Amino acid sequence: MAKVIFIMAAFSCLSGLIQGQDKPGGSCPCLESSVRFDISSMEKVYLHPEKILADPEKFWQDDDAYRLTQIWHKEVYLELDKENWIKEIEKISGLSQSERENHPEYRAAKNLAKIEKQFVSKAVSHLCEFLPDEADLSTTLLFTTKIMAAGFQREGNIVINILNHDVLNMFVHEIYHVGFAHIYKKYVTEELETDPLKLMHLQTQIEGMATYAGYKGLDEFPEIGNKEKTLVARDYELFSNPDEIKRLRAALVQLYREAADLEPDEIRSRSWELGNNQRAYYVVGAYMAESIDKKAGREVLIETIKNGPRAFLDAYNAVADDDMKIILP
């Protein structure tokens, strides 16, 4: 009986949302999450580029968006080209004040303030349907420019490249990561960073569930850009093609099986190429999440966040067709 009571309590938020209630049972911590937009980095770049050029390293240390960008580059092993970046800031510095203030990127940043309240309300409500009610989505979206990444989440905050200012569905994806991380870190104590295979399983779960949550929000957040320019549009195109799902699943299973015999650098390189560049983590993971959601139920899908990536894999295999199961060596 205790277990049944726990499950009902854990998903009271989900049940209320499905029934159209704003605050089911009078309380849903997830819905109380505080999400805000911050364009201060854009203001520094476009309004005061001369201050940046006077001490570029200080800017990289003091500006939150750029400080997190440095961390991201280090963690994904991508070279950071600061020399080219300085040239970009010099170009902005060479513009007149009026040209800077009316630059399309800066105007895009200013316009974000106009949609912030409505977007946040809808995004939080949608994402809480895919998280335990105790999840906390509270975060700040730091909008900046002249960086390589489209968007990423680090230290509880989200950095968004202003080039993607109108790809609102991507914002939803990144915000989901915050809620996932809050629950995952609270319940999963196993250290995965030292085990390449388990880390790949975690990447499949994290990116897959975020992609699925974003995909399920297309009615409210249809802004995905086009497949030539945005990763989210590419992900959804691949996700809608069964042959691509099968191809990426087969490649991912092959990498899982070979991981034990590979050196760490080779695992990292192949994982990045297949999982991120070819989007296997996102597409296969989303297919796994969808399969669990449709065949076992949303509660089962959500519970895997607390129990870790192996639980996600097991829940998927329990409902998957034989030729789509992911059997580990």
C-alpha positions in Angstrom: 0.0 0.0 0.0 2.8 2.4 0.8 4.3 2.0 -2.7 0.9 2.8 -4.3 0.5 5.9 -2.2 4.0 7.1 -3.1 3.4 6.7 -6.8 0.1 8.6 -6.6 1.7 11.4 -4.7 4.8 11.6 -7.0 2.6 12.1 -10.0 -0.1 14.3 -8.6 1.3 17.1 -10.7 1.1 15.1 -13.9 -2.4 14.0 -13.2 -3.6 17.6 -12.5 -2.0 18.9 -15.6 -3.6 16.2 -17.8 -7.0 17.2 -16.2 -6.3 20.9 -17.0 -5.6 22.1 -13.4 -3.0 24.8 -12.9 -2.0 23.6 -9.4 -3.3 20.1 -8.8 -4.0 19.3 -5.2 -3.2 22.9 -4.3 0.6 22.3 -4.8 2.9 21.5 -7.6 6.4 22.7 -7.0 7.4 22.2 -10.6 4.9 24.8 -11.7 6.4 27.3 -9.3 9.7 27.2 -11.1 11.2 30.6 -11.9 12.6 30.9 -15.5 13.9 34.3 -16.8 15.7 35.8 -19.8 18.9 37.7 -19.4 20.3 39.8 -22.4 23.0 41.6 -20.4 25.7 39.8 -22.4 24.2 41.1 -25.6 24.2 44.6 -24.1 27.8 44.4 -23.2 28.8 43.2 -26.7 26.8 45.7 -28.7 26.7 48.8 -26.4 30.2 48.6 -24.9 32.5 46.5 -27.1 35.4 48.9 -26.4 35.3 47.8 -22.8 35.5 44.2 -23.8 38.5 44.8 -26.1 40.3 46.7 -23.4 40.5 43.4 -21.4 39.1 40.4 -23.3 40.1 37.8 -20.7 38.4 39.7 -17.9 35.2 39.7 -20.0 35.4 35.9 -20.5 35.8 35.5 -16.7 33.1 38.0 -15.6 30.3 37.5 -18.2 28.3 34.5 -17.2 27.4 33.5 -20.7 31.0 33.5 -21.8 32.3 32.0 -18.6 30.0 29.0 -19.2 30.9 28.9 -22.9 34.6 28.3 -21.9 33.5 25.5 -19.6 31.4 24.0 -22.4 34.3 24.0 -24.9 36.6 22.3 -22.3 34.0 19.6 -21.5 33.3 18.7 -25.1 36.9 19.0 -26.2 36.4 21.7 -28.8 39.0 24.3 -29.4 38.0 27.9 -28.5 39.2 30.4 -31.1 39.5 33.6 -29.2 41.6 35.3 -31.8 38.7 35.1 -34.3 36.3 36.1 -31.6 38.2 39.3 -30.9 38.0 40.1 -34.6 34.3 39.8 -34.4 34.1 42.2 -31.5 36.3 44.6 -33.3 33.9 44.6 -36.2 31.1 45.6 -33.8 33.2 48.2 -32.2 33.8 49.8 -35.6 30.0 50.4 -36.0 28.4 53.6 -35.0 26.3 53.7 -31.8 23.2 53.8 -33.9 24.2 50.9 -36.0 25.0 48.8 -33.0 21.6 49.6 -31.3 19.8 48.8 -34.5 21.8 45.7 -35.4 19.4 42.7 -36.0 21.0 40.6 -33.3 20.7 43.3 -30.7 17.1 44.1 -31.7 16.3 40.4 -31.5 17.6 40.3 -27.9 15.5 43.3 -27.0 12.4 41.7 -28.5 12.9 38.6 -26.3 11.7 40.7 -23.3 8.3 41.1 -25.0 7.7 37.3 -25.2 9.4 36.3 -21.9 6.4 36.1 -19.6 4.1 34.3 -22.0 6.7 31.9 -23.2 7.9 31.0 -19.6 4.3 30.3 -18.4 3.6 27.9 -21.3 7.0 26.3 -21.3 7.0 25.5 -17.5 3.4 24.1 -17.7 4.3 21.9 -20.7 7.6 20.6 -19.3 6.1 19.7 -15.9 4.1 17.0 -17.7 7.4 15.2 -18.3 8.9 15.5 -14.8 8.2 14.5 -11.2 6.2 17.2 -9.5 9.1 18.0 -7.2 11.3 19.0 -10.1 12.7 22.5 -10.3 13.0 24.1 -13.7 14.3 27.4 -12.3 17.0 28.8 -14.5 18.2 31.8 -16.4 18.5 31.8 -20.2 21.6 33.8 -21.0 21.5 35.2 -24.5 24.8 36.0 -26.2 26.5 36.1 -29.5 29.7 35.1 -31.4 29.9 31.6 -29.9 30.1 28.2 -31.6 27.3 26.5 -29.7 23.6 26.9 -30.5 22.7 26.4 -26.9 23.6 24.4 -23.9 23.0 24.0 -20.1 25.7 24.3 -17.5 25.7 25.1 -13.8 21.9 25.4 -13.8 21.8 28.1 -16.4 21.3 28.0 -20.1 23.3 29.8 -22.8 21.6 30.5 -26.0 23.3 31.8 -29.2 21.2 34.8 -30.3 21.2 33.4 -33.8 18.6 31.0 -32.5 16.5 33.7 -30.8 13.4 32.6 -32.7 13.9 28.8 -32.3 11.7 28.7 -29.2 11.3 24.9 -29.3 15.1 24.7 -28.6 14.6 26.8 -25.5 12.1 24.2 -24.3 14.6 21.4 -24.9 17.3 23.2 -22.8 15.0 24.1 -20.0 14.0 20.5 -19.7 17.6 19.6 -19.0 17.5 21.8 -15.9 14.5 19.9 -14.4 16.0 16.5 -15.4 19.3 17.4 -13.7 17.6 18.5 -10.5 15.9 15.2 -10.1 18.7 13.0 -11.4 21.3 14.5 -9.1 18.9 14.1 -6.1 18.2 10.4 -6.6 21.0 8.8 -8.6 24.2 8.4 -6.6 26.1 6.2 -9.0 29.1 7.8 -10.6 28.9 7.5 -14.3 31.6 9.9 -15.5 34.4 7.3 -15.2 32.5 4.6 -17.1 32.2 5.5 -20.9 29.5 3.0 -21.6 27.3 4.2 -18.8 27.9 7.8 -19.7 26.7 7.1 -23.2 23.6 5.5 -21.8 23.0 8.7 -19.7 23.5 10.9 -22.8 20.9 8.8 -24.6 18.4 9.3 -21.8 19.1 13.0 -21.2 19.0 14.1 -24.8 16.3 11.7 -25.8 13.8 12.7 -23.1 14.5 16.4 -23.7 14.0 15.9 -27.5 10.8 14.0 -26.8 9.5 16.7 -24.5 10.2 19.3 -27.1 8.6 17.3 -29.9 5.5 16.9 -27.8 5.4 20.6 -27.5 5.3 21.4 -31.2 1.7 22.6 -31.1 2.6 25.3 -28.6 6.2 25.8 -29.7 6.3 25.3 -33.5 9.3 27.5 -33.9 12.1 25.1 -34.9 13.8 26.9 -37.8 14.8 24.7 -40.8 16.9 21.6 -41.0 19.8 23.3 -42.8 20.2 25.8 -39.9 19.0 24.3 -36.7 19.7 21.0 -34.9 16.2 20.8 -33.5 14.6 20.8 -37.0 17.1 18.2 -38.1 16.3 16.0 -35.0 12.5 16.1 -35.7 13.0 15.2 -39.3 15.1 12.2 -38.4 12.7 11.3 -35.6 9.8 11.2 -38.1 11.7 8.7 -40.4 11.5 5.1 -39.1 14.4 4.1 -41.4 16.7 6.7 -39.8 15.7 5.6 -36.3 16.6 2.0 -37.2 19.9 3.1 -38.8 21.0 5.2 -35.8 19.8 2.6 -33.3 22.0 0.0 -35.0 25.0 2.3 -35.0 24.5 3.2 -31.4 24.2 -0.5 -30.3 27.4 -1.2 -32.3 29.2 1.6 -30.4 27.9 0.3 -27.1 29.3 -3.1 -27.8 32.7 -1.9 -28.9 33.1 0.6 -26.1 34.8 -1.8 -23.7 37.7 -2.4 -26.2 38.3 1.3 -27.1 40.6 3.8 -25.6 39.0 6.8 -23.8 39.9 9.3 -26.5 38.5 7.1 -29.2 35.3 6.5 -27.3 34.9 10.2 -26.7 35.5 11.0 -30.4 33.1 8.4 -31.7 30.5 9.2 -29.1 30.6 12.8 -30.1 30.4 12.0 -33.8 27.6 9.5 -33.6 25.6 10.8 -30.6 25.9 14.6 -31.2 26.9 15.2 -34.8 24.8 12.4 -36.3 22.2 13.0 -33.5 21.8 9.4 -32.4 21.5 10.3 -28.7 18.7 12.7 -29.5 16.8 10.7 -32.1 17.1 7.2 -30.7 16.7 8.5 -27.2 13.5 10.3 -28.2 12.2 7.1 -29.8 12.9 5.2 -26.6 11.1 7.8 -24.6 8.1 7.8 -26.9 7.9 4.0 -26.8 7.9 3.9 -23.0 5.4 6.8 -22.8 2.9 5.2 -25.3 3.2 1.6 -24.2 4.0 1.7 -20.5 2.7 5.1 -19.5 4.0 8.6 -18.7 4.5 7.7 -15.0 7.0 4.9 -16.0 8.9 7.2 -18.2 9.2 9.9 -15.5 10.2 7.4 -12.9 13.3 6.4 -15.0 14.8 9.9 -14.2 15.1 8.9 -10.6 16.4 5.4 -11.3 19.0 6.3 -13.9 19.8 5.4 -17.5 19.8 1.6 -17.0 16.2 1.9 -15.8 15.4 3.9 -19.0 17.0 1.2 -21.1 15.2 -1.6 -19.2 11.8 0.2 -19.5 12.4 0.6 -23.2 13.4 -3.0 -23.8 10.3 -4.2 -21.9 8.0 -2.6 -24.5 10.2 -2.6 -27.7 9.7 -4.9 -30.6 12.4 -7.7 -30.7 14.2 -6.2 -33.7 14.4 -2.8 -31.9 15.6 -3.8 -28.5 18.9 -2.6 -27.3 20.6 -5.6 -25.7 24.0 -4.9 -24.1 26.9 -7.3 -24.1 
